Amino acid sequence: MFIAAYDPDWRHQGAALAGELQAALAPSALRVDHIGSTSIPGMAAKPVFDVQVSVVDLDDAAAAFDGPLAALGFCRRPYEQDHVPAGRADPPHLWAKRYWNRRVPGEQQVNLHCRVAGAPNERLALLFRDWFRAHPHAVPAYARFKGVLAEAVGDREVYTHVKDPVVDLVVTVAEEWAAATGWSPSVPTPA
């Protein structure tokens, strides 16, 4: 697995991608956000863009999005559940999602996560991103962890399962920050 050094152009590419998807998926897409490591200044990452599309209903969105996303090179994948962070008592259905990815040679690789607006998994993706943006001193440590893990584990699924508990730790601290600062996912943060 390859972790690339941060590329300052990721911010602009992510914003352009979010705009393209917002136009293609309107009006069902309530918002489209560049999330994940490529959205965090200074963060080393797999050179794959994560985008979150927030919707009212997952099944309606899947039906409406399959055609436009296929035209853009995306394929729907059978990953319909996010990891529920340790210590959360939420019913798993609150962490449901729909997922597409684009793996077209020569084009941006993209993971598109479609989540219900206001659901805990939608909020977590935005909180994770915004906490790191507000705490740039934490970026090198998390980037180092990801790099060491990627070197030790060649399998993406194992990489993700090992990384999940570390994300849970970050989210615990990020939740405290959100409560102390009044952070809210209600207003999109620029990429």
LUMPADO-327538 format. One line per field, with one value per atom (N, C-alpha, C): x, y, z; atom name; residue number from 1. Coordinates in steps of 0.001 Angstrom, whole numbers, plus 500000, padded with zeros to 6 digits. Atoms other than C-alpha are relative to their C-alpha. Layout:
X	c(X	...)
Y	c(Y	...)
Z	c(Z	...)
site	c(CA	...)
pos	c(NUM	...)
END
This chain:
X	c(500849	500000	500893	499171	501324	499408	500380	501149	500895	499267	502162	500158	499823	503570	498869	501078	501024	500286	499920	500359	499070	500859	499093	498885	501027	497126	498778	501144	494891	498806	501092	492874	499172	500693	492027	499317	500592	491437	498749	501152	489101	498820	501073	487127	499370	500528	486790	499166	500735	485700	498662	501245	483114	499013	500871	481747	499428	500455	481547	498912	500983	479699	498721	501197	477344	499125	500748	476337	499359	500507	475922	498909	500915	473927	498884	501079	471679	498682	500174	469099	500074	499972	469394	501182	498826	472866	499797	500203	472228	501299	498675	475955	501007	498902	479192	501259	498816	482347	501204	498719	485974	500382	499683	486838	501260	498881	489555	501338	498646	493297	500412	499605	493646	499374	500646	491412	500663	499359	493759	501386	498690	496682	501139	498810	500030	499923	500183	498608	500475	499633	500351	498775	501219	497735	500172	500131	496909	499488	500472	496438	498631	501389	492729	499143	500843	490160	498760	501250	487357	499059	501036	484157	498761	501238	481017	498848	501227	477590	498915	501046	474873	498631	501314	471308	498920	501127	467849	499764	500303	467400	501024	498949	470079	499483	500517	467908	499585	500377	466457	501245	498769	469943	500697	499342	471361	499321	500740	468632	500257	499792	469141	501454	498586	472963	500664	499310	473795	500302	499800	473341	501025	499035	475127	501414	498673	477970	500664	499433	478428	500551	499531	478749	501321	498746	481606	501068	499023	483349	499931	500150	482068	499221	500729	480912	499527	500489	478711	500596	499394	480309	499116	500904	478682	500353	499660	480041	498929	501162	476903	499930	499983	477979	501347	498768	480544	500298	499539	482560	499356	500548	480759	501135	498877	483399	499788	500039	484253	499379	500637	482176	498688	501276	479232	498934	501100	475901	498971	500933	474312	499610	500374	472290	500738	499224	474260	499301	500676	471540	500271	499665	472526	501325	498693	475924	499959	500153	474541	500500	499569	475869	499842	499837	476117	501362	498610	479515	500252	499535	480889	501494	498634	484461	500303	499533	486293	501469	498627	489421	500331	499735	489861	501452	498608	493517	500112	499777	494773	499077	500915	491948	500173	499986	491603	499321	500667	490891	499159	500935	487868	499198	500955	485928	498854	501168	482401	499115	500790	480616	498697	501302	476898	499378	500518	475467	498805	501185	472255	500420	499724	472432	499556	500298	472584	500309	499659	473574	501376	498714	476497	501208	498853	478702	500282	499787	478153	500759	499387	479088	501449	498660	482139	501004	499074	483712	500377	499735	483397	500774	499307	484523	501466	498627	487616	500838	499302	488627	500234	499906	487902	500869	499134	489640	501465	498614	492857	500343	499729	492550	500245	499835	492259	501196	498878	495142	501133	498961	497929	501194	498887	500448	499785	500297	498703	500162	499937	498971	501236	498828	502600	499934	500068	501939	499037	500968	498855	500531	499428	500595	501095	498946	503557	499388	500681	501235	499512	500516	499586	501114	498881	502926	500608	499445	504301	499035	500999	501062	499965	500050	501012	501215	498799	504607	499890	500084	503765	498896	501175	500448	499737	500240	499949	498546	501409	496232	499160	500819	493789	498986	501020	491155	500634	499295	493636	500446	499586	495016	498839	501176	491518	499601	500404	490714	500977	499020	493949	499897	500096	493447	498742	501275	489827	500132	499907	490723	500771	499270	493187	499076	501005	490453	499050	500872	488243	500633	499303	490890	499969	500028	491114	498605	501371	487328	499625	500280	487180	500505	499434	489459	499266	500693	487709	498614	501327	484320	500111	499792	485685	500251	499722	487006	498706	501262	483620	499094	500837	481807	500540	499388	484272	499921	499965	484241	498651	501288	480642	500032	499904	481789	498713	501184	478942	500262	499833	478846	499011	501083	475976	500464	499501	478125	501197	498859	480412	501279	498695	484077	500723	499296	486084	501091	499015	488379	501370)
Y	c(498827	500000	501233	498810	503418	501207	498751	506485	501088	498915	509685	501175	498750	512861	500949	499044	515655	500809	499190	517464	501197	498826	521064	500117	499937	520631	499132	500832	518015	500854	499122	520843	500490	499482	522317	498870	501151	518919	499517	500430	517964	500944	499010	521197	499877	500149	520729	498728	501266	517116	500143	499797	518095	500822	499181	520773	499212	500826	518344	499017	500963	515786	500690	499252	518393	500294	499693	519424	498746	501235	515824	499344	500730	514653	500869	499121	517656	499520	499358	518001	499030	500975	514755	500175	499762	515666	501307	498805	518069	500776	499402	518710	498949	500878	517252	500587	499546	517465	499141	500690	516561	499648	500481	514442	499135	500926	512031	500710	499473	512471	501004	499029	514279	501370	498710	517035	500740	499434	517735	500524	499444	520126	499319	500609	518446	498503	501420	514916	499126	501027	512090	499096	500773	509879	499083	500713	507260	501042	498991	509347	499635	500321	508510	501018	498975	511233	499362	500399	510601	501182	498981	512516	499465	500376	512478	500768	499408	513086	499776	500079	513862	500055	500155	512853	499808	500242	512437	498501	501431	508731	499240	500741	506199	499226	500785	503982	500894	499065	506920	500577	499447	508369	498981	501030	505071	499864	500112	504816	501212	498779	508431	500166	499746	508335	498974	501048	505036	500435	499595	506451	501118	498901	509800	499616	500392	508220	499031	500910	505429	500789	499161	508114	500694	499381	509590	498957	501063	506202	499336	500584	505205	498692	501259	501716	499904	500199	500994	498708	501146	498585	499574	500522	496402	500375	499575	498320	500970	499197	499596	500249	499798	499894	500565	499458	502081	499351	500449	501041	500874	499265	502026	500138	499821	503575	499302	500659	501741	500939	499224	502898	500644	499442	504015	498922	500946	502354	500176	499754	503493	498691	501160	500908	500072	499999	499846	500678	499396	501104	501505	498581	504665	500251	499903	503946	499420	500506	502769	501041	499115	504226	499279	500584	503628	500455	499741	503514	499702	500157	503985	500317	499540	504203	500119	499836	505242	499610	500483	503390	499930	499914	504515	500420	499623	504520	501401	498652	508053	501062	499033	509690	499959	499995	510687	498741	501099	507677	500602	499377	508429	498929	500754	506826	500953	499150	508269	499329	500497	507749	500796	499343	508543	499674	500191	509075	500915	499207	510398	501255	498725	514061	499908	500031	514306	498676	501297	510643	500096	499914	509979	499742	500249	508629	501196	498772	511781	501011	499047	513903	499624	500440	511801	500340	499710	512205	501476	498558	515994	500435	499679	516166	499567	500508	514029	500966	499065	516303	501352	498650	519571	500048	500026	518508	500041	499970	517773	501350	498680	521051	501027	499069	522865	499647	500461	520865	499483	500447	520788	499333	500643	519765	498491	501432	516342	499262	500609	515730	499121	500857	514446	498655	501265	511807	499021	500884	510432	499552	500355	510537	498945	500999	508630	498649	501252	506000	499324	500575	505517	499464	500449	505253	498706	501221	502653	498840	501052	500688	499521	500374	500756	499153	500793	499448	498595	501287	496641	499099	500756	495599	500316	499771	495147	499929	500229	494379	501194	498818	497349	499712	500317	495568	499903	500096	494725	501397	498624	498284	500774	499283	499679	499510	500543	497334	500390	499595	498211	501502	498545	501938	500434	499601	502008	500366	499610	501960	501305	498740	504825	501163	498985	506814	500203	499886	506038	500886	499158	507628	501465	498620	510728	500595	499502	511037	500305	499725	510846	501398	498672	513889	501062	499043	515576	500339	499733	515212	500998	499041	517041	501396	498720	519789	500591	499525	520006	500582	499512	520399	501313	498793	523023	501205	498891	525090	500304	499822	524668	499584	500464	523005	499292	500640	521878	499683	500331	520108	500726	499402	522337	500911	499101	524698	499333	500636	523173	500817	499378	523894	499927	500042	524874	498926	501090	522110	500455)
Z	c(500000	500000	500000	500203	499056	500709	499340	501300	499400	500649	499494	500954	499261	500999	499607	500268	501241	498741	501224	497973	500189	499802	498385	498955	501037	495148	500331	499618	496824	500420	499541	498364	498813	501187	494946	499217	500691	493357	500731	499203	496218	499853	500171	495897	498615	501362	492127	499885	500030	492576	500724	499256	495210	499177	500843	492865	498833	501123	489944	500455	499489	492067	500458	499582	493552	498787	501218	490022	499408	500608	488845	500835	499113	491884	500580	499528	492553	499398	498698	493919	501174	498900	495944	500935	499160	497199	500756	499187	500069	500153	499944	500370	499571	500395	499049	500625	499284	501154	499672	500099	500533	501435	498653	503592	499934	499983	504653	499996	499843	504738	498933	501033	501392	500225	499711	502805	501160	498812	505731	499624	500356	505074	500759	499417	505663	500215	499700	505963	498842	500982	504111	499830	500265	502473	498800	501259	499937	499005	500958	496770	499425	500334	496774	500735	499391	497386	500609	499365	499865	499926	500116	499247	500710	499331	501360	499376	500528	499844	501045	498975	502379	499332	500630	501519	501056	499098	503024	500182	499961	502169	499157	500701	501187	498792	501124	498996	498834	501061	497075	499326	500557	496645	499112	500802	495402	498639	501265	492779	499108	500781	491708	499559	500264	491766	499093	500766	490028	498565	501394	486508	499843	500137	486893	500449	499538	488850	499026	501002	486289	498817	501112	483616	500334	499562	485679	500351	499763	485994	501360	498666	489449	499945	499833	490445	501447	498628	493434	500532	499329	495902	501176	498973	498561	501435	498647	501553	500478	499604	503263	501500	498558	506888	500410	499444	508619	501341	498683	511649	501074	498863	514861	501018	499079	517147	501340	498693	520345	501031	498949	523289	499597	500460	521142	500108	499864	521859	498885	501103	518577	499320	500824	516682	498662	501248	513588	498820	501162	511198	499900	500047	512157	499291	500649	510581	498588	501373	507227	499010	501070	504004	498673	501330	500266	499526	500349	498650	498523	501375	495138	499996	500195	493972	498518	501375	490836	499979	500162	489823	498514	501431	486217	499809	500207	485108	499377	500509	484524	500569	499377	486533	501513	498533	490179	500513	499317	492338	501113	499063	494488	500737	499192	497335	500305	499772	497484	501050	498872	500803	500043	499954	500748	501355	498646	504233	500226	499680	505725	500755	499329	506704	501456	498574	510489	500676	499413	510988	500669	499313	513335	499091	500881	510525	499083	500776	508452	500863	499072	511468	500289	499649	512340	498904	501101	508884	499974	500002	509106	501244	498760	512731	499932	500131	512035	499165	500887	509163	500678	499439	510970	501252	498821	514199	499572	500471	512302	499381	500570	510395	501099	498881	513733	500884	499176	515263	499107	500940	512659	500675	499284	515341	500157	499884	515487	498668	501333	511731	499806	500236	511648	500722	499253	514336	499333	500657	512604	498643	501304	509211	500174	499737	510668	500312	499686	512128	498721	501240	508743	499115	500814	506972	500512	499401	509392	499798	500184	509213	498551	501412	505416	499613	500285	505303	500595	499305	507748	499460	500435	506208	498535	501421	502482	499596	500319	502625	500469	499646	502530	501105	498990	504612	501385	498721	507379	500441	499710	507181	500631	499499	507712	501389	498692	510622	501107	498993	512408	500264	499860	511777	500765	499377	513081	501488	498585	516833	500219	499876	516302	499624	500363	514533	501181	498830	517552	501075	499020	519829	499589	500502	517643	500190	499903	517609	501453	498586	521419	500372	499724	521660	499180	500868	518726	500541	499415	520440	501154	498904	523481	499434	500661	521195	499434	500578	519414	501084	498900	522733	500562	499421	523987	499072	500957	520789	499356	500662	519670	498537	501386	516426	499584	500559	514213	498530	501427	510845	499102	500767	509747	498874	501037	507701	499331	500669	505055	500189	499846	505700	498674	501280	502613	499988	500128	501296	500277)
site	c(N	CA	C	N	CA	C	N	CA	C	N	CA	C	N	CA	C	N	CA	C	N	CA	C	N	CA	C	N	CA	C	N	CA	C	N	CA	C	N	CA	C	N	CA	C	N	CA	C	N	CA	C	N	CA	C	N	CA	C	N	CA	C	N	CA	C	N	CA	C	N	CA	C	N	CA	C	N	CA	C	N	CA	C	N	CA	C	N	CA	C	N	CA	C	N	CA	C	N	CA	C	N	CA	C	N	CA	C	N	CA	C	N	CA	C	N	CA	C	N	CA	C	N	CA	C	N	CA	C	N	CA	C	N	CA	C	N	CA	C	N	CA	C	N	CA	C	N	CA	C	N	CA	C	N	CA	C	N	CA	C	N	CA	C	N	CA	C	N	CA	C	N	CA	C	N	CA	C	N	CA	C	N	CA	C	N	CA	C	N	CA	C	N	CA	C	N	CA	C	N	CA	C	N	CA	C	N	CA	C	N	CA	C	N	CA	C	N	CA	C	N	CA	C	N	CA	C	N	CA	C	N	CA	C	N	CA	C	N	CA	C	N	CA	C	N	CA	C	N	CA	C	N	CA	C	N	CA	C	N	CA	C	N	CA	C	N	CA	C	N	CA	C	N	CA	C	N	CA	C	N	CA	C	N	CA	C	N	CA	C	N	CA	C	N	CA	C	N	CA	C	N	CA	C	N	CA	C	N	CA	C	N	CA	C	N	CA	C	N	CA	C	N	CA	C	N	CA	C	N	CA	C	N	CA	C	N	CA	C	N	CA	C	N	CA	C	N	CA	C	N	CA	C	N	CA	C	N	CA	C	N	CA	C	N	CA	C	N	CA	C	N	CA	C	N	CA	C	N	CA	C	N	CA	C	N	CA	C	N	CA	C	N	CA	C	N	CA	C	N	CA	C	N	CA	C	N	CA	C	N	CA	C	N	CA	C	N	CA	C	N	CA	C	N	CA	C	N	CA	C	N	CA	C	N	CA	C	N	CA	C	N	CA	C	N	CA	C	N	CA	C	N	CA	C	N	CA	C	N	CA	C	N	CA	C	N	CA	C	N	CA	C	N	CA	C	N	CA	C	N	CA	C	N	CA	C	N	CA	C	N	CA	C	N	CA	C	N	CA	C	N	CA	C	N	CA	C	N	CA	C	N	CA	C	N	CA	C	N	CA	C	N	CA	C	N	CA	C	N	CA	C	N	CA	C	N	CA	C	N	CA	C	N	CA	C	N	CA	C	N	CA	C	N	CA	C	N	CA	C	N	CA	C	N	CA	C	N	CA	C	N	CA	C	N	CA	C	N	CA	C	N	CA	C	N	CA	C	N	CA	C	N	CA	C	N	CA	C	N	CA	C	N	CA	C	N	CA	C	N	CA	C	N	CA	C	N	CA	C	N	CA	C	N	CA	C	N	CA	C	N	CA	C	N	CA	C	N	CA	C	N	CA	C	N	CA	C	N	CA	C	N	CA	C	N	CA	C	N	CA	C	N	CA	C	N	CA	C)
pos	c(1	1	1	2	2	2	3	3	3	4	4	4	5	5	5	6	6	6	7	7	7	8	8	8	9	9	9	10	10	10	11	11	11	12	12	12	13	13	13	14	14	14	15	15	15	16	16	16	17	17	17	18	18	18	19	19	19	20	20	20	21	21	21	22	22	22	23	23	23	24	24	24	25	25	25	26	26	26	27	27	27	28	28	28	29	29	29	30	30	30	31	31	31	32	32	32	33	33	33	34	34	34	35	35	35	36	36	36	37	37	37	38	38	38	39	39	39	40	40	40	41	41	41	42	42	42	43	43	43	44	44	44	45	45	45	46	46	46	47	47	47	48	48	48	49	49	49	50	50	50	51	51	51	52	52	52	53	53	53	54	54	54	55	55	55	56	56	56	57	57	57	58	58	58	59	59	59	60	60	60	61	61	61	62	62	62	63	63	63	64	64	64	65	65	65	66	66	66	67	67	67	68	68	68	69	69	69	70	70	70	71	71	71	72	72	72	73	73	73	74	74	74	75	75	75	76	76	76	77	77	77	78	78	78	79	79	79	80	80	80	81	81	81	82	82	82	83	83	83	84	84	84	85	85	85	86	86	86	87	87	87	88	88	88	89	89	89	90	90	90	91	91	91	92	92	92	93	93	93	94	94	94	95	95	95	96	96	96	97	97	97	98	98	98	99	99	99	100	100	100	101	101	101	102	102	102	103	103	103	104	104	104	105	105	105	106	106	106	107	107	107	108	108	108	109	109	109	110	110	110	111	111	111	112	112	112	113	113	113	114	114	114	115	115	115	116	116	116	117	117	117	118	118	118	119	119	119	120	120	120	121	121	121	122	122	122	123	123	123	124	124	124	125	125	125	126	126	126	127	127	127	128	128	128	129	129	129	130	130	130	131	131	131	132	132	132	133	133	133	134	134	134	135	135	135	136	136	136	137	137	137	138	138	138	139	139	139	140	140	140	141	141	141	142	142	142	143	143	143	144	144	144	145	145	145	146	146	146	147	147	147	148	148	148	149	149	149	150	150	150	151	151	151	152	152	152	153	153	153	154	154	154	155	155	155	156	156	156	157	157	157	158	158	158	159	159	159	160	160	160	161	161	161	162	162	162	163	163	163	164	164	164	165	165	165	166	166	166	167	167	167	168	168	168	169	169	169	170	170	170	171	171	171	172	172	172	173	173	173	174	174	174	175	175	175	176	176	176	177	177	177	178	178	178	179	179	179	180	180	180	181	181	181	182	182	182	183	183	183	184	184	184	185	185	185	186	186	186	187	187	187	188	188	188	189	189	189	190	190	190	191	191	191)
END
